[in-house]
């Protein structure tokens, strides 16, 4: 579906994390994106003519801000937690329950919305595998696909090359970014850039894509300019 004239009005979650900050960075630079709303638990300090920020503590209860979430045609969900040290119950609550709560809320007030969910390489869409985090992510992807969005895309990046100069990049990335050229050349299905993730999300709204689950190679393809 060709929608290149579509202007993107995006809600972004997780903008104080590495992926969310990178997606926000790309959105603020891209002329196809006309409005951006970020939902943060604390002020991020970024100002821009396109940008509106809502400070909201409880993502399990969005009733107080629901009306402010209307009027958008995209949601780029980049909020996530590590499963390390968590019980399955707690990880499920912070991954599946929280994500679905926000998704159900924005879908109820935005008829023609594209929802992009940052999942991860190795996510288990069958929900039957051994890895707890992969099963929970897989169920989250599957349940998002059932909601009344115009489109839902699950992004499964692997190794991500950071964007230099952004504030929320993990400190360890300066020690591992050098791996990117090697991985991209030798194992191209394992590595993409943060810029590619942001551009692919924008293009998912303006162009659509041929399948709902985007692995690393799909992200790279969708990120390209036509």
C-alpha positions as CSV (number, residue, x, y, z in Angstrom):
1,X,0.0,0.0,0.0
2,X,1.5,3.3,-1.0
3,X,0.9,6.0,1.6
4,X,3.9,8.2,1.0
5,X,1.9,11.4,1.4
6,X,0.8,10.4,4.9
7,X,2.0,12.7,7.6
8,X,3.0,10.9,10.8
9,X,1.7,11.9,14.2
10,X,3.4,9.6,16.6
11,X,3.2,8.6,20.2
12,X,6.5,7.3,21.5
13,X,7.0,5.4,24.8
14,X,10.4,4.6,26.2
15,X,12.1,7.8,25.0
16,X,14.4,7.8,28.0
17,X,15.9,4.5,26.9
18,X,18.3,3.9,24.1
19,X,15.9,2.7,21.4
20,X,13.2,5.1,22.3
21,X,15.6,8.1,22.3
22,X,16.9,7.0,18.9
23,X,13.4,6.7,17.4
24,X,12.5,10.1,18.8
25,X,15.7,11.6,17.3
26,X,14.7,10.3,13.9
27,X,11.1,11.5,14.2
28,X,12.1,15.0,15.1
29,X,14.4,15.2,12.1
30,X,12.1,13.7,9.6
31,X,9.8,16.0,7.6
32,X,7.1,13.3,7.2
33,X,6.6,13.4,11.0
34,X,4.6,16.5,12.0
35,X,3.8,15.8,15.7
36,X,5.4,13.7,18.4
37,X,3.9,12.9,21.8
38,X,6.2,11.2,24.4
39,X,4.9,9.7,27.6
40,X,7.5,9.7,30.3
41,X,7.6,9.0,34.0
42,X,9.9,12.0,34.5
43,X,10.8,15.1,32.4
44,X,13.4,14.4,29.7
45,X,14.5,17.9,29.1
46,X,14.1,17.9,25.3
47,X,12.3,20.7,23.6
48,X,11.3,20.9,19.9
49,X,8.4,22.5,18.0
50,X,7.0,19.1,17.1
51,X,7.3,17.7,20.6
52,X,4.8,17.4,23.4
53,X,5.6,15.6,26.6
54,X,3.2,14.0,29.1
55,X,4.5,13.1,32.5
56,X,2.6,10.0,33.8
57,X,3.8,7.6,36.5
58,X,1.4,4.7,36.2
59,X,1.3,3.0,32.8
60,X,-1.2,0.5,34.2
61,X,-3.8,3.2,34.6
62,X,-4.0,5.7,31.6
63,X,-7.5,6.9,32.3
64,X,-6.3,10.3,33.4
65,X,-4.5,11.0,30.1
66,X,-6.6,9.0,27.7
67,X,-8.1,12.0,26.0
68,X,-4.6,13.5,25.3
69,X,-3.7,10.3,23.4
70,X,-6.3,11.0,20.6
71,X,-5.4,12.4,17.2
72,X,-2.4,10.3,16.4
73,X,-1.8,7.7,13.6
74,X,1.2,6.0,15.0
75,X,2.5,4.5,18.2
76,X,6.1,3.5,18.5
77,X,6.3,1.4,21.6
78,X,10.0,1.3,22.7
79,X,9.5,0.7,26.4
80,X,10.9,-2.5,27.8
81,X,12.6,-4.2,30.7
82,X,15.2,-7.0,31.0
83,X,14.0,-10.3,32.3
84,X,17.2,-10.8,34.3
85,X,16.4,-11.5,37.9
86,X,12.6,-11.3,37.4
87,X,10.0,-13.9,38.0
88,X,7.8,-14.8,35.1
89,X,4.8,-13.2,36.8
90,X,6.6,-9.9,37.2
91,X,8.2,-9.9,33.7
92,X,4.8,-10.7,32.2
93,X,3.2,-7.8,34.1
94,X,5.8,-5.3,33.0
95,X,6.0,-6.6,29.4
96,X,2.7,-8.1,28.3
97,X,0.1,-6.5,30.7
98,X,1.6,-3.0,30.5
99,X,2.1,-3.0,26.7
100,X,-1.5,-4.3,26.1
101,X,-2.9,-1.8,28.5
102,X,-1.4,1.1,26.5
103,X,-2.2,-0.5,23.2
104,X,-5.8,-1.0,24.0
105,X,-6.1,2.6,25.2
106,X,-4.6,4.2,22.1
107,X,-6.5,1.9,19.8
108,X,-9.7,3.0,21.4
109,X,-9.2,6.7,20.6
110,X,-7.3,6.4,17.3
111,X,-9.1,4.7,14.4
112,X,-6.3,4.6,11.8
113,X,-3.3,3.9,13.9
114,X,-0.1,1.9,13.1
115,X,1.4,0.3,16.2
116,X,5.1,-0.6,16.2
117,X,6.3,-2.8,19.1
118,X,10.0,-3.3,19.8
119,X,10.3,-7.0,20.6
120,X,13.7,-8.6,20.0
121,X,15.6,-11.2,18.0
122,X,14.7,-14.7,19.2
123,X,11.2,-13.8,20.2
124,X,9.1,-17.0,20.3
125,X,5.9,-16.5,18.3
126,X,4.8,-20.0,19.1
127,X,4.8,-19.2,22.8
128,X,6.0,-22.7,23.5
129,X,9.8,-22.3,23.7
130,X,12.1,-22.8,26.7
131,X,13.1,-19.1,27.2
132,X,10.6,-17.3,29.4
133,X,11.3,-13.9,28.0
134,X,10.9,-15.1,24.4
135,X,7.5,-16.7,25.2
136,X,6.2,-13.6,26.9
137,X,7.4,-11.4,24.1
138,X,5.8,-13.7,21.6
139,X,2.5,-13.6,23.4
140,X,2.7,-9.9,23.5
141,X,3.3,-9.7,19.7
142,X,0.4,-12.1,19.1
143,X,-2.1,-10.3,21.3
144,X,-1.2,-6.9,19.8
145,X,-2.0,-8.3,16.4
146,X,-5.6,-9.0,17.6
147,X,-6.3,-5.4,18.5
148,X,-8.2,-3.0,16.2
149,X,-5.3,-1.2,14.8
150,X,-4.9,-0.4,11.1
151,X,-1.6,-2.2,11.2
152,X,0.7,-3.8,13.9
153,X,4.4,-4.4,13.3
154,X,6.7,-6.3,15.7
155,X,10.3,-5.2,15.4
156,X,12.9,-7.8,16.3
157,X,16.3,-6.1,16.2
158,X,19.4,-8.0,17.2
159,X,22.7,-6.1,17.7
160,X,21.9,-2.4,17.4
161,X,24.5,0.2,16.5
162,X,23.9,3.3,18.6
163,X,23.6,6.9,17.4
164,X,26.6,9.0,18.5
165,X,25.8,11.8,20.8
166,X,22.5,10.6,22.3
167,X,22.2,10.7,26.0
168,X,20.6,7.4,26.9
169,X,22.9,5.0,25.1
170,X,24.2,2.3,27.5
171,X,27.8,3.1,28.6
172,X,29.0,-0.3,27.4
173,X,28.0,0.5,23.8
174,X,31.2,2.5,23.3
175,X,33.1,-0.8,23.8
176,X,31.0,-2.9,21.4
177,X,30.0,-0.5,18.6
178,X,33.1,-1.5,16.8
179,X,31.6,-5.0,16.2
180,X,28.9,-3.5,13.9
181,X,30.8,-3.5,10.6
182,X,31.9,-7.0,11.1
183,X,28.5,-8.3,12.0
184,X,26.8,-6.4,9.2
185,X,29.2,-7.9,6.7
186,X,29.6,-11.4,7.9
187,X,26.2,-11.9,9.7
188,X,23.9,-9.4,8.1
189,X,20.8,-10.9,9.7
190,X,22.1,-10.1,13.2
191,X,22.8,-6.3,13.2
192,X,21.1,-3.0,12.3
193,X,21.5,0.6,13.3
194,X,19.3,2.6,15.6
195,X,18.7,5.0,12.8
196,X,17.4,2.2,10.6
197,X,14.9,1.2,13.4
198,X,13.6,4.8,13.6
199,X,13.3,5.2,9.8
200,X,11.7,1.8,9.4
201,X,9.0,2.8,12.0
202,X,8.3,6.0,10.2
203,X,8.1,4.2,6.8
204,X,5.8,1.5,8.3
205,X,3.2,4.3,8.7
206,X,3.8,5.9,5.3
207,X,4.3,2.8,3.2
208,X,3.2,-0.3,5.2
209,X,5.2,-3.5,4.8
210,X,4.6,-7.0,3.4
211,X,4.6,-8.8,6.7
212,X,3.9,-7.9,10.4
213,X,7.0,-9.3,12.0
214,X,10.2,-7.5,11.0
215,X,13.5,-9.3,11.5
216,X,16.8,-7.5,11.1
217,X,16.9,-7.8,7.3
218,X,13.3,-6.4,7.1
219,X,14.2,-3.5,9.2
220,X,17.1,-2.6,7.0
221,X,14.9,-2.9,3.8
222,X,12.1,-0.8,5.2
223,X,14.5,1.9,6.4
224,X,15.7,2.6,2.9
225,X,14.4,5.6,0.9
226,X,12.4,4.6,-2.1
